[in-house]
């Protein structure tokens, strides 16, 4: 009896009873949480306390830093909310609407429209989004997220289906038993007390910076304030403003905000290319990719097949072969590219007999590499020859061969060809030019994949048929020797990705089907084709909604631009943190006047850090990531930080024993810091181009205008230095150039020795 499903009236009644799947999971990225995460930070709290301290002594000009910090926080919040809304819109486009039986007809609905007792129609590649029970049909399900095992589990009428699992073969009708908060996957999500941290070098480095600076701020600040009151001729205003200046410098708050903003903007830019970013830090990971594993279907090929010929075996008539094919295809539980191509040929007229009674349907499985039916007379299978018959098939040319057998006896075979992507060769060339190794992993035959690889420009065709290797397979050895792997099962795909990662590779994996999911989850970065299976899309960190693999090079370029530019910007912020932290600690013990004030540091932070960092962060830069983020920023920031520290300390000593006033001291310190920071901006801007030269001249213009225009000079409480003090300042700044050259050489020597001992240091 045909199952009619629920009627419209029954659906409405279920909704009124609260039995609809409208539960909304806890959004780790809700607007409220974005605001809270950016607003309630340790650095914002410190800024507020410092602002209150400055306010208490009436030094209102020196409060400018709090307005800059507030503006930065608001910009970060706005950018993250924009990125969140963009991702939500893209997810709606990517969402697979389930099919249910309503009023006796299959109907596609939103997942939130599912109600209890709905009859769902499920097929290969579908993710089970609500708990249910099989009513009709036989399927195989992967429940690895529950059991930890990747073995497929057979489900038949009466068996339970758990939300979160996915179908790897067959199709069925299933009755919904739980919705909303009652679903297994929802309960699992709600009970989870920990969230896996993004596997991101950038994320870890930023977190460590925040952690260590946060630990240092309170004790250093308290000691420094105490020491400032002990300095000769110090007043409460001077003591507090100098302490605040020191602590403001230690805080790299603009760096954290810049990082989140740049990643959010990258997400928005990628959305314009119809790329859904499901994990923000996957942009960074993809930028570091030096090996990409391609599932041939949907990447090098369009995923469509063409039948070249259907050939009967000796002693088998063409009519009998077509009858067998028609019998298998008419009971196929899911349409694959192969079955669709064969149906187009076999069913173009109705003269073939498919009336034989079928006792059992054998759904297609990527493990078995075949599908078929069982009748009272025999078992008929269609699939890869190596898996279903011992008889050899000799053909001219390179084709995908689909054998048709009756109880393992060969009845004939079909020859099919893949439809190559027109831009496949250009994509392969891009990877080679950008030093990205290519590994092709496919379930197809060795000859077929070799032909496609050759046609698309893959170099060094070294292939292996995994079905011919004896267990146990040494995956680490074969990934070194070969770049094409054929007749690969899902578990073997995962093992290959794991072996590549053990070699120190940052691996991206592309896929579109359920046979790719295990490998995609194992990869550092996973990319799903939009029209692929529901489960593949949900498993991926990036989804190509336009189904165009040609988008991948532009995604890698976007990631490289983001990380390369953040690397340079980070060096600017950390150089300030280095010298501010050292100076703050030194001046706890030194009886000298602190050489900076908050308002002057606000000017320095804008002209030599915030402004150039923002401009450089948006510049096009698609050079390959060197995978040494920490080393790269340290080799920039530490020499500059130590140089500013040395020069400022010398100036403070000279000022203590000469006629420098407090205003002249802070002015001279600012000139020295400007000069040395300009060296850093020049250094990280090489090689110079029009934008970078313009940036340097703009910064110099800001500095000159600040000192020459009386209104600006007075606002920032700067002085025109007399001849003697100006000479001292220039000499110390010149000395800074020598100090910088020496420290830079020492840093390069240190890192060259360190990298010999630890070549994989990040």
C-alpha positions as CSV (number, residue, x, y, z in Angstrom):
1,X,0.0,0.0,0.0
2,X,1.4,3.4,-1.0
3,X,2.2,5.6,2.0
4,X,0.4,9.0,1.7
5,X,2.3,10.9,4.4
6,X,0.7,13.7,6.4
7,X,-2.1,16.0,5.1
8,X,-1.8,19.8,5.3
9,X,-4.3,19.8,8.2
10,X,-2.3,17.2,10.1
11,X,0.9,19.3,9.6
12,X,-0.8,22.5,10.9
13,X,-2.0,20.5,13.9
14,X,1.5,19.2,14.6
15,X,2.9,22.8,14.5
16,X,0.3,24.0,17.0
17,X,1.3,21.2,19.3
18,X,4.9,22.4,19.1
19,X,6.1,19.4,17.2
20,X,7.9,21.2,14.4
21,X,11.6,21.2,13.8
22,X,12.0,24.9,14.5
23,X,14.6,24.6,17.3
24,X,17.5,27.0,16.8
25,X,20.8,25.7,18.1
26,X,23.0,27.9,20.2
27,X,24.7,30.3,17.8
28,X,28.3,30.6,18.7
29,X,28.4,33.7,16.5
30,X,25.2,35.5,17.4
31,X,25.1,39.3,17.2
32,X,25.0,39.5,21.0
33,X,28.0,37.3,21.3
34,X,29.9,39.2,18.6
35,X,29.3,42.4,20.5
36,X,30.2,40.9,23.8
37,X,33.4,39.2,22.5
38,X,34.7,42.5,21.1
39,X,33.4,44.8,23.8
40,X,34.1,42.8,27.0
41,X,37.9,42.2,26.6
42,X,40.7,42.5,29.1
43,X,42.2,45.2,26.9
44,X,39.0,47.3,26.8
45,X,38.7,47.0,30.6
46,X,42.3,48.1,31.0
47,X,41.7,51.1,28.6
48,X,38.7,52.1,30.7
49,X,40.6,52.0,33.9
50,X,43.5,54.0,32.4
51,X,41.0,56.5,31.0
52,X,39.5,57.0,34.5
53,X,43.0,57.5,35.9
54,X,43.8,60.2,33.3
55,X,40.4,61.8,33.8
56,X,41.0,61.9,37.6
57,X,44.0,64.2,37.2
58,X,42.2,66.5,34.6
59,X,44.5,65.7,31.7
60,X,41.7,65.6,29.2
61,X,43.7,65.8,26.0
62,X,45.4,62.5,27.0
63,X,42.0,60.8,26.8
64,X,42.1,60.7,23.0
65,X,43.3,57.0,23.2
66,X,40.0,55.9,24.6
67,X,38.0,57.3,21.6
68,X,40.4,55.5,19.2
69,X,40.0,52.3,21.1
70,X,36.2,52.7,21.0
71,X,36.2,53.4,17.2
72,X,38.4,50.3,16.6
73,X,36.0,48.1,18.6
74,X,33.0,49.4,16.8
75,X,34.6,48.8,13.4
76,X,35.5,45.2,14.4
77,X,31.9,44.6,15.6
78,X,30.4,46.0,12.4
79,X,32.7,44.0,10.1
80,X,32.0,40.7,12.0
81,X,28.2,41.3,11.9
82,X,28.4,42.0,8.2
83,X,30.4,38.8,7.7
84,X,27.8,36.8,9.8
85,X,24.9,38.1,7.8
86,X,26.7,37.3,4.5
87,X,27.5,33.7,5.7
88,X,23.8,33.2,6.8
89,X,22.6,34.3,3.3
90,X,25.1,31.9,1.7
91,X,24.1,29.0,3.9
92,X,20.5,29.4,2.9
93,X,21.6,29.1,-0.8
94,X,23.7,26.0,0.1
95,X,21.0,24.4,2.3
96,X,19.6,21.1,0.9
97,X,15.8,21.1,1.4
98,X,14.6,17.7,2.5
99,X,11.8,15.9,0.6
100,X,8.7,14.7,2.5
101,X,5.5,13.1,1.4
102,X,2.6,15.6,1.9
103,X,-0.9,15.0,0.8
104,X,0.4,11.9,-1.1
105,X,3.0,13.9,-3.1
106,X,6.8,14.3,-2.7
107,X,7.3,17.9,-1.5
108,X,10.5,19.8,-0.8
109,X,10.4,21.9,2.4
110,X,12.7,23.8,4.6
111,X,14.3,21.7,7.5
112,X,12.5,23.9,10.0
113,X,9.1,22.9,8.4
114,X,9.6,19.2,9.2
115,X,7.1,17.9,11.8
116,X,6.8,14.8,13.9
117,X,5.4,11.8,11.9
118,X,6.5,13.3,8.6
119,X,7.5,10.7,5.9
120,X,10.9,11.7,4.5
121,X,12.3,10.4,1.3
122,X,16.1,9.9,1.7
123,X,18.8,8.8,-0.8
124,X,22.5,8.4,-1.1
125,X,24.5,11.4,0.1
126,X,21.7,12.8,2.2
127,X,22.4,13.8,5.8
128,X,19.8,12.7,8.3
129,X,18.7,15.9,9.9
130,X,16.1,14.5,12.3
131,X,15.7,11.2,14.2
132,X,13.5,8.8,12.3
133,X,12.6,5.2,11.6
134,X,12.9,3.4,8.3
135,X,9.5,2.6,6.9
136,X,10.3,1.4,3.4
137,X,13.6,0.5,1.6
138,X,17.1,-0.6,2.6
139,X,20.0,1.7,3.0
140,X,23.5,1.8,4.4
141,X,24.4,4.6,6.9
142,X,27.6,6.0,8.2
143,X,27.4,6.8,12.0
144,X,31.1,7.5,12.6
145,X,30.3,10.7,14.5
146,X,28.6,8.4,17.1
147,X,30.6,5.2,17.1
148,X,34.0,6.5,15.9
149,X,34.0,3.7,13.4
150,X,33.7,4.4,9.7
151,X,32.0,1.0,8.8
152,X,28.7,1.3,7.1
153,X,25.6,0.1,8.9
154,X,22.7,-1.6,7.1
155,X,19.3,-0.2,7.9
156,X,16.0,-1.8,6.9
157,X,12.3,-1.2,7.9
158,X,11.9,-0.8,11.6
159,X,15.5,0.4,12.2
160,X,16.2,3.8,13.8
161,X,18.1,6.6,11.9
162,X,20.1,9.0,14.1
163,X,20.3,12.7,13.2
164,X,23.8,13.6,12.1
165,X,24.5,10.4,10.3
166,X,24.5,10.2,6.5
167,X,23.4,7.7,3.8
168,X,26.2,6.0,1.8
169,X,24.0,3.7,-0.3
170,X,20.4,3.0,-1.1
171,X,17.2,5.0,-0.6
172,X,14.3,4.8,1.8
173,X,11.2,6.4,3.3
174,X,11.6,7.2,7.0
175,X,9.1,8.4,9.5
176,X,10.2,11.3,11.7
177,X,10.2,10.4,15.4
178,X,11.9,13.4,17.0
179,X,12.1,17.1,16.1
180,X,13.8,20.2,17.4
181,X,15.4,20.0,20.8
182,X,14.6,16.2,21.1
183,X,16.9,15.2,18.2
184,X,20.0,13.3,19.1
185,X,22.3,15.7,17.3
186,X,20.7,18.7,19.1
187,X,21.0,17.1,22.5
188,X,24.7,16.3,21.7
189,X,25.3,19.9,20.7
190,X,23.6,21.3,23.8
191,X,25.4,19.0,26.2
192,X,28.9,19.9,24.8
193,X,30.8,22.0,27.3
194,X,33.9,22.5,25.1
195,X,34.3,23.8,21.7
196,X,37.3,22.7,19.5
197,X,39.6,25.6,19.0
198,X,40.4,26.4,15.4
199,X,43.6,24.7,14.2
200,X,45.1,28.0,13.2
201,X,48.7,29.3,13.7
202,X,47.4,32.8,13.5
203,X,44.7,32.1,16.2
204,X,47.3,30.5,18.5
205,X,49.8,33.3,18.1
206,X,47.2,36.1,18.7
207,X,45.9,34.2,21.8
208,X,49.3,33.8,23.3
209,X,50.1,37.5,22.8
210,X,46.9,38.5,24.6
211,X,47.5,36.0,27.4
212,X,51.1,37.0,28.2
213,X,50.4,40.8,27.9
214,X,47.3,40.4,30.1
215,X,49.4,38.7,32.8
216,X,52.0,41.4,32.7
217,X,49.8,44.5,32.7
218,X,48.5,44.6,36.3
219,X,51.8,44.0,38.1
220,X,53.9,46.1,35.8
221,X,51.4,48.9,35.9
222,X,51.2,48.9,39.7
223,X,55.0,48.9,40.0
224,X,55.5,51.6,37.4
225,X,52.9,53.9,39.0
226,X,54.7,53.5,42.3
227,X,58.1,54.2,40.7
228,X,56.8,57.3,38.9
229,X,55.8,59.0,42.2
230,X,59.3,58.4,43.4
231,X,60.9,60.3,40.5
232,X,62.3,63.7,41.4
233,X,59.9,66.7,40.6
234,X,57.1,64.3,39.6
235,X,53.5,65.3,40.1
236,X,50.4,63.1,40.2
237,X,49.5,64.2,36.7
238,X,53.0,63.3,35.3
239,X,53.1,60.0,37.2
240,X,49.7,58.9,36.0
241,X,50.0,60.0,32.4
242,X,53.4,58.5,32.0
243,X,52.2,55.2,33.5
244,X,49.1,55.2,31.2
245,X,51.3,55.9,28.2
246,X,53.5,52.9,29.0
247,X,50.6,50.5,29.5
248,X,48.7,51.8,26.4
249,X,51.9,51.0,24.4
250,X,52.0,47.4,25.7
251,X,48.4,46.7,24.5
252,X,48.3,45.4,20.9
253,X,44.5,45.9,20.8
254,X,44.5,47.2,17.3
255,X,46.2,44.0,16.1
256,X,43.4,41.8,17.4
257,X,40.7,44.0,15.9
258,X,42.5,44.3,12.6
259,X,42.8,40.5,12.4
260,X,39.1,39.9,13.0
261,X,38.2,42.7,10.6
262,X,40.5,41.4,7.8
263,X,39.2,37.8,8.1
264,X,35.6,39.1,8.1
265,X,36.3,41.2,4.9
266,X,37.8,38.2,3.2
267,X,34.7,36.2,4.0
268,X,32.6,38.9,2.4
269,X,34.8,39.1,-0.7
270,X,34.7,35.3,-1.1
271,X,30.9,35.4,-0.9
272,X,30.9,37.6,-4.0
273,X,32.6,34.7,-5.8
274,X,29.8,32.3,-4.5
275,X,32.1,30.7,-2.0
276,X,30.6,29.9,1.4
277,X,33.2,30.1,4.3
278,X,31.9,27.8,7.1
279,X,35.0,28.3,9.2
280,X,36.6,31.7,9.3
281,X,40.2,30.4,10.0
282,X,39.9,28.1,7.0
283,X,40.9,31.1,4.9
284,X,44.3,31.0,6.7
285,X,44.6,27.3,6.4
286,X,43.9,27.3,2.6
287,X,46.5,30.0,2.2
288,X,49.1,27.7,3.7
289,X,48.1,24.7,1.5
290,X,51.1,23.1,-0.3
291,X,49.3,19.9,-1.3
292,X,45.9,19.5,-2.8
293,X,44.1,16.1,-3.1
294,X,41.7,16.1,-6.0
295,X,38.8,13.8,-6.3
296,X,38.6,13.6,-10.1
297,X,34.8,13.8,-10.3
298,X,33.6,17.4,-10.2
299,X,37.1,18.9,-10.2
300,X,39.0,17.8,-13.3
301,X,35.8,16.5,-14.8
302,X,32.2,17.9,-14.8
303,X,30.9,14.8,-13.1
304,X,28.9,13.8,-16.2
305,X,29.5,10.6,-18.1
306,X,29.1,9.7,-21.8
307,X,28.4,6.1,-23.0
308,X,30.7,5.2,-25.9
309,X,29.5,1.6,-26.4
310,X,27.7,-1.3,-24.7
311,X,29.3,-4.6,-25.7
312,X,27.9,-8.1,-25.0
313,X,30.3,-10.9,-24.0
314,X,30.8,-13.9,-26.2
315,X,27.7,-16.0,-26.5
316,X,25.4,-13.3,-25.0
317,X,22.9,-11.5,-27.2
318,X,22.7,-7.7,-27.2
319,X,19.0,-8.0,-26.2
320,X,19.8,-10.2,-23.1
321,X,22.5,-7.7,-22.1
322,X,20.2,-4.8,-22.4
323,X,17.4,-6.6,-20.6
324,X,19.8,-7.2,-17.6
325,X,20.9,-3.6,-17.7
326,X,17.3,-2.4,-17.7
327,X,16.4,-4.7,-14.8
328,X,19.3,-3.3,-12.7
329,X,18.8,0.3,-13.7
330,X,15.0,0.2,-13.2
331,X,15.6,-0.8,-9.5
332,X,18.5,1.6,-8.9
333,X,17.9,3.3,-5.6
334,X,20.0,6.4,-6.5
335,X,21.0,8.1,-9.7
336,X,24.8,8.2,-10.1
337,X,26.6,9.8,-13.1
338,X,27.1,6.2,-14.5
339,X,23.5,5.1,-14.1
340,X,22.1,8.3,-15.6
341,X,24.4,7.9,-18.7
342,X,23.3,4.3,-19.1
343,X,19.6,5.0,-18.6
344,X,19.8,7.5,-21.4
345,X,20.9,4.8,-23.8
346,X,19.0,1.7,-22.4
347,X,15.7,3.4,-21.8
348,X,15.4,5.4,-25.0
349,X,12.7,3.0,-26.1
350,X,10.5,0.5,-24.2
351,X,11.3,-2.8,-26.0
352,X,13.4,-4.2,-23.2
353,X,11.9,-6.7,-20.7
354,X,12.2,-5.7,-17.0
355,X,9.3,-7.8,-15.6
356,X,11.4,-10.4,-13.8
357,X,10.5,-10.3,-10.0
358,X,13.2,-8.9,-7.8
359,X,13.7,-10.3,-4.3
360,X,16.4,-7.8,-3.1
361,X,17.9,-4.6,-4.4
362,X,21.7,-4.1,-3.9
363,X,22.3,-0.4,-3.7
364,X,25.4,1.2,-5.1
365,X,28.2,1.6,-2.5
366,X,31.6,3.2,-3.0
367,X,33.0,0.3,-0.9
368,X,31.6,-2.4,-3.1
369,X,32.0,-0.4,-6.3
370,X,28.8,-2.0,-7.7
371,X,25.0,-2.1,-7.5
372,X,22.5,-4.8,-8.6
373,X,19.5,-7.0,-7.9
374,X,18.7,-10.5,-6.7
375,X,16.0,-12.6,-8.3
376,X,14.9,-16.2,-7.8
377,X,17.2,-17.2,-10.7
378,X,20.4,-15.3,-10.0
379,X,22.3,-12.2,-8.7
380,X,22.9,-9.5,-11.3
381,X,25.5,-6.9,-10.7
382,X,26.8,-3.8,-12.5
383,X,30.1,-2.1,-11.5
384,X,33.9,-2.1,-11.5
385,X,35.1,-5.4,-13.2
386,X,37.8,-6.0,-10.5
387,X,35.2,-6.2,-7.8
388,X,32.5,-8.4,-9.4
389,X,34.2,-10.8,-11.8
390,X,37.4,-12.6,-12.3
391,X,37.1,-12.5,-16.1
392,X,39.4,-10.1,-17.8
393,X,38.1,-7.4,-20.2
394,X,40.5,-6.2,-22.9
395,X,39.5,-2.9,-24.7
396,X,41.3,-0.5,-26.9
397,X,41.7,3.0,-25.6
398,X,41.2,4.4,-22.1
399,X,37.6,4.2,-20.9
400,X,35.7,3.7,-17.7
401,X,34.6,0.1,-17.9
402,X,31.3,-1.0,-16.2
403,X,30.9,-4.8,-16.2
404,X,27.5,-6.5,-16.1
405,X,27.5,-10.0,-14.5
406,X,25.2,-12.8,-13.7
407,X,26.4,-14.8,-10.7
408,X,29.9,-13.5,-11.4
409,X,29.7,-14.6,-15.0
410,X,30.4,-11.8,-17.4
411,X,27.4,-10.8,-19.6
412,X,29.0,-7.8,-21.2
413,X,30.4,-4.3,-20.4
414,X,29.8,-0.7,-21.1
415,X,32.5,1.8,-22.1
416,X,32.0,5.3,-20.7
417,X,34.0,8.6,-20.9
418,X,34.3,11.4,-18.4
419,X,33.4,15.0,-19.6
420,X,36.6,17.0,-18.9
421,X,36.3,20.5,-17.5
422,X,37.4,23.1,-20.1
423,X,39.5,25.0,-17.6
424,X,41.0,22.0,-15.9
425,X,44.4,22.5,-17.5
426,X,44.6,26.1,-16.4
427,X,43.7,25.1,-12.8
428,X,46.4,22.4,-12.8
429,X,49.0,25.0,-14.2
430,X,48.1,27.4,-11.4
431,X,48.9,24.8,-8.7
432,X,52.2,24.0,-10.2
433,X,53.2,27.7,-10.6
434,X,52.3,28.2,-6.9
435,X,54.3,25.3,-5.6
436,X,51.2,23.2,-4.6
437,X,51.7,19.5,-5.0
438,X,48.8,17.7,-6.8
439,X,47.5,14.3,-5.7
440,X,44.6,12.7,-7.6
441,X,42.6,10.2,-5.5
442,X,39.9,8.4,-7.4
443,X,37.7,5.3,-7.3
444,X,38.1,4.8,-11.0
445,X,40.4,2.5,-12.9
446,X,44.1,3.3,-13.3
447,X,43.9,3.7,-17.1
448,X,40.9,6.1,-16.9
449,X,42.5,8.3,-14.3
450,X,45.9,8.4,-16.1
451,X,44.2,9.5,-19.3
452,X,42.4,12.3,-17.5
453,X,45.5,13.4,-15.7
454,X,47.5,13.5,-18.9
455,X,44.8,15.5,-20.7
456,X,44.7,18.1,-17.9
457,X,48.5,18.6,-17.7
458,X,49.4,16.7,-14.6
459,X,53.1,16.2,-14.5
460,X,55.0,13.0,-13.6
461,X,52.2,10.4,-14.1
462,X,53.1,8.0,-11.3
463,X,50.0,6.0,-10.4
464,X,49.0,3.0,-8.3
465,X,45.9,0.8,-8.1
466,X,45.2,0.3,-4.4
467,X,42.9,-2.6,-5.0
468,X,46.0,-4.6,-6.2
469,X,48.1,-3.9,-3.1
470,X,48.2,-6.4,-0.3
471,X,47.4,-5.4,3.3
472,X,48.7,-3.8,5.3
473,X,49.4,-0.9,3.0
474,X,52.3,1.5,3.9
475,X,50.5,4.8,3.1
476,X,53.4,7.0,4.0
477,X,55.6,5.2,1.5
478,X,53.2,5.3,-1.4
479,X,52.3,9.0,-1.0
480,X,56.0,9.7,-1.5
481,X,56.3,7.5,-4.5
482,X,53.0,8.2,-6.4
483,X,50.8,11.2,-7.2
484,X,47.8,9.3,-8.6
485,X,45.8,6.7,-6.6
486,X,43.1,4.7,-8.2
487,X,40.4,2.2,-7.0
488,X,40.5,4.0,-3.7
489,X,37.9,3.2,-1.0
490,X,36.6,5.9,1.4
491,X,38.8,4.6,4.3
492,X,41.8,4.5,2.1
493,X,41.2,8.1,1.0
494,X,41.3,9.1,4.7
495,X,44.5,7.1,5.2
496,X,46.2,8.8,2.3
497,X,45.3,12.3,3.6
498,X,46.6,11.3,7.0
499,X,49.9,10.1,5.5
500,X,50.4,13.4,3.6
501,X,49.9,15.3,6.8
502,X,52.5,13.2,8.6
503,X,55.0,14.3,6.0
504,X,54.4,17.9,7.1
505,X,52.1,18.9,4.3
506,X,49.2,21.3,4.7
507,X,46.5,19.4,2.7
508,X,43.4,20.6,1.1
509,X,40.8,17.9,-0.1
510,X,38.1,18.5,-2.6
511,X,35.0,16.3,-3.0
512,X,31.4,16.1,-3.8
513,X,30.2,12.7,-2.6
514,X,29.8,10.6,0.5
515,X,32.9,8.6,-0.4
516,X,34.9,11.8,0.1
517,X,33.6,12.8,3.5
518,X,36.1,10.8,5.7
519,X,39.0,12.3,3.8
520,X,37.6,15.8,3.8
521,X,37.2,15.7,7.6
522,X,40.8,14.5,7.9
523,X,42.2,17.2,5.6
524,X,43.5,20.6,6.9
525,X,41.0,22.3,4.7
526,X,38.1,20.7,2.8
527,X,36.3,22.1,-0.2
528,X,32.9,20.8,-1.4
529,X,31.3,21.2,-4.7
530,X,27.9,22.9,-4.2
531,X,25.9,20.4,-6.2
532,X,27.5,17.5,-4.4
533,X,25.9,15.5,-1.6
534,X,24.3,17.2,1.4
535,X,26.7,15.4,3.7
536,X,29.7,16.5,1.8
537,X,28.7,20.1,1.9
538,X,28.0,20.0,5.6
539,X,31.4,18.4,6.2
540,X,33.4,21.0,4.3
541,X,35.0,24.2,5.5
542,X,34.5,25.9,2.1
543,X,31.6,25.2,-0.3
544,X,31.7,26.2,-4.0
545,X,28.1,27.3,-4.5
546,X,28.6,27.9,-8.2
547,X,29.9,24.4,-8.6
548,X,33.0,25.8,-10.3
549,X,36.3,24.3,-9.2
550,X,38.0,27.2,-11.2
551,X,37.2,29.3,-8.1
552,X,39.8,27.5,-6.0
553,X,42.8,29.5,-7.3
554,X,41.1,32.8,-6.4
555,X,40.3,31.4,-3.0
556,X,43.9,30.5,-2.4
557,X,45.0,33.9,-3.6
558,X,42.5,35.6,-1.2
559,X,43.9,33.5,1.7
560,X,47.5,34.4,0.8
561,X,46.7,38.1,0.6
562,X,45.0,38.0,4.0
563,X,47.8,36.1,5.8
564,X,50.8,37.8,4.0
565,X,49.4,41.3,4.8
566,X,48.4,40.4,8.4
567,X,52.0,39.2,8.8
568,X,53.3,42.6,7.9
569,X,50.7,44.5,10.0
570,X,51.4,42.2,13.0
571,X,55.1,43.2,12.8
572,X,54.1,46.9,13.2
573,X,52.0,46.2,16.3
574,X,54.4,43.9,18.0
575,X,57.4,46.2,17.5
576,X,55.5,48.7,19.6
577,X,54.6,46.0,22.2
578,X,58.2,44.8,22.4
579,X,59.8,48.2,23.2
580,X,56.8,49.4,25.4
581,X,57.0,46.2,27.5
582,X,60.8,46.4,28.0
583,X,60.7,50.2,28.7
584,X,57.8,49.7,31.2
585,X,59.8,47.1,33.1
586,X,63.1,49.1,33.0
587,X,61.5,52.3,34.2
588,X,60.2,50.5,37.3
589,X,63.8,50.5,38.5
590,X,65.2,53.7,36.8
591,X,64.9,57.1,38.5
592,X,64.4,58.8,35.1
593,X,61.4,60.6,33.7
594,X,59.2,58.4,31.4
595,X,59.6,59.8,27.9
596,X,56.1,59.4,26.5
597,X,52.6,60.7,27.2
598,X,49.3,59.1,26.1
599,X,48.3,61.7,23.5
600,X,51.7,61.5,21.8
601,X,51.5,57.7,21.7
602,X,48.0,58.0,20.2
603,X,49.6,60.1,17.4
604,X,52.5,57.6,17.0
605,X,50.1,54.6,17.0
606,X,48.0,56.2,14.2
607,X,50.7,57.5,12.0
608,X,53.2,54.6,12.2
609,X,51.1,51.6,13.1
610,X,47.3,51.7,12.6
611,X,47.2,53.7,9.4
612,X,50.0,51.9,7.5
613,X,48.8,48.5,8.9
614,X,45.3,49.0,7.5
615,X,46.6,50.1,4.1
616,X,49.1,47.3,3.8
617,X,46.5,44.7,5.0
618,X,44.2,45.5,2.0
619,X,47.0,45.4,-0.6
620,X,47.1,42.5,-3.2
621,X,49.7,40.0,-2.2
622,X,49.5,36.4,-3.3
623,X,53.0,35.2,-2.6
624,X,53.2,31.7,-1.2
625,X,53.0,31.5,2.6
626,X,56.3,30.5,4.1
627,X,54.6,28.7,7.0
628,X,56.8,30.5,9.5
629,X,54.4,33.2,10.8
630,X,56.0,33.6,14.2
631,X,59.5,33.7,12.9
632,X,58.6,36.2,10.1
633,X,57.0,38.7,12.5
634,X,59.7,38.3,15.1
635,X,62.5,39.0,12.6
636,X,60.8,42.4,11.9
637,X,59.4,43.4,15.3
638,X,62.2,42.4,17.7
639,X,65.1,44.4,16.0
640,X,62.9,47.5,15.8
641,X,61.6,47.0,19.3
642,X,65.1,46.6,20.7
643,X,66.4,49.6,18.7
644,X,63.6,51.9,20.0
645,X,64.3,50.6,23.5
646,X,68.0,51.4,23.3
647,X,67.6,54.8,21.8
648,X,64.8,55.9,24.2
649,X,66.9,54.7,27.2
650,X,69.9,56.7,26.0
651,X,67.7,59.8,25.5
652,X,66.2,59.4,29.0
653,X,69.7,59.2,30.5
654,X,71.0,62.2,28.5
655,X,67.8,64.2,29.4
656,X,68.3,63.4,33.1
657,X,71.7,65.1,33.2
658,X,71.0,68.0,30.7
659,X,68.5,70.8,30.3
660,X,65.7,68.8,28.6
661,X,62.3,69.8,29.9
662,X,59.5,67.2,30.1
663,X,57.9,68.5,26.9
664,X,61.2,68.5,25.1
665,X,61.9,65.0,26.3
666,X,58.6,63.6,25.0
667,X,59.1,65.5,21.7
668,X,62.6,64.1,21.2
669,X,61.3,60.6,22.1
670,X,58.5,60.9,19.6
671,X,61.0,62.0,16.8
672,X,63.2,59.0,17.5
673,X,60.3,56.6,17.6
674,X,58.9,58.1,14.4
675,X,62.3,57.7,12.6
676,X,62.9,54.1,13.7
677,X,59.2,53.0,13.0
678,X,59.6,54.5,9.5
679,X,62.6,52.2,8.9
680,X,60.3,49.2,9.8
681,X,57.5,50.4,7.4
682,X,60.1,50.8,4.7
683,X,61.5,47.4,5.5
684,X,58.2,45.5,5.4
685,X,57.1,47.4,2.3
686,X,59.9,46.2,0.0
687,X,59.9,45.8,-2.9
688,X,58.4,49.3,-3.2
689,X,55.6,50.1,-5.6
690,X,53.4,53.1,-6.2
691,X,51.1,52.4,-3.2
692,X,53.9,51.7,-0.8
693,X,55.9,54.8,-1.9
694,X,52.8,56.9,-1.5
695,X,52.2,55.5,2.0
696,X,55.8,56.3,3.1
697,X,55.5,59.9,1.8
698,X,52.1,60.3,3.5
699,X,53.5,59.2,6.8
700,X,56.5,61.6,6.5
701,X,54.0,64.3,5.6
702,X,51.9,63.6,8.7
703,X,55.1,63.8,10.9
704,X,56.3,67.1,9.3
705,X,52.8,68.7,9.5
706,X,52.5,67.7,13.2
707,X,55.7,69.5,14.1
708,X,55.4,72.5,11.8
709,X,51.8,73.5,12.1
710,X,51.4,75.3,15.5
711,X,47.8,74.3,16.1
712,X,48.6,70.6,15.7
713,X,51.9,70.9,17.6
714,X,50.2,72.6,20.5
715,X,47.3,70.1,20.6
716,X,49.7,67.2,20.9
717,X,51.8,69.1,23.5
718,X,55.0,69.0,21.4
719,X,57.9,71.5,21.5
720,X,60.2,73.1,19.0
721,X,63.6,71.8,20.0
722,X,66.5,74.2,20.3
723,X,69.7,73.6,18.4
724,X,71.5,71.6,21.1
725,X,68.6,69.3,21.9
726,X,67.8,68.8,18.3
727,X,71.4,67.8,17.6
728,X,71.3,65.2,20.5
729,X,68.0,63.8,19.1
730,X,69.4,63.5,15.6
731,X,72.6,61.8,16.8
732,X,70.6,59.3,18.9
733,X,68.3,58.6,15.9
734,X,71.4,58.0,13.7
735,X,72.8,55.7,16.4
736,X,69.5,53.8,16.1
737,X,70.3,52.9,12.5
738,X,73.5,51.2,13.7
739,X,71.8,49.4,16.5
740,X,69.1,48.2,14.2
741,X,71.6,46.8,11.7
742,X,73.5,44.9,14.4
743,X,70.4,43.5,16.1
744,X,69.0,42.5,12.7
745,X,72.1,40.5,11.9
746,X,72.0,38.8,15.3
747,X,68.3,37.9,14.8
748,X,69.0,36.4,11.3
749,X,71.9,34.4,12.8
750,X,69.7,33.2,15.7
751,X,66.9,32.1,13.4
752,X,69.2,30.4,10.9
753,X,70.7,28.3,13.7
754,X,67.2,27.6,15.2
755,X,65.8,26.5,11.9
756,X,68.6,24.0,11.3
757,X,67.6,22.4,14.6
758,X,63.9,22.8,14.2
759,X,63.1,23.1,10.5
760,X,59.3,22.9,11.0
761,X,59.1,25.9,13.5
762,X,56.1,28.0,12.7
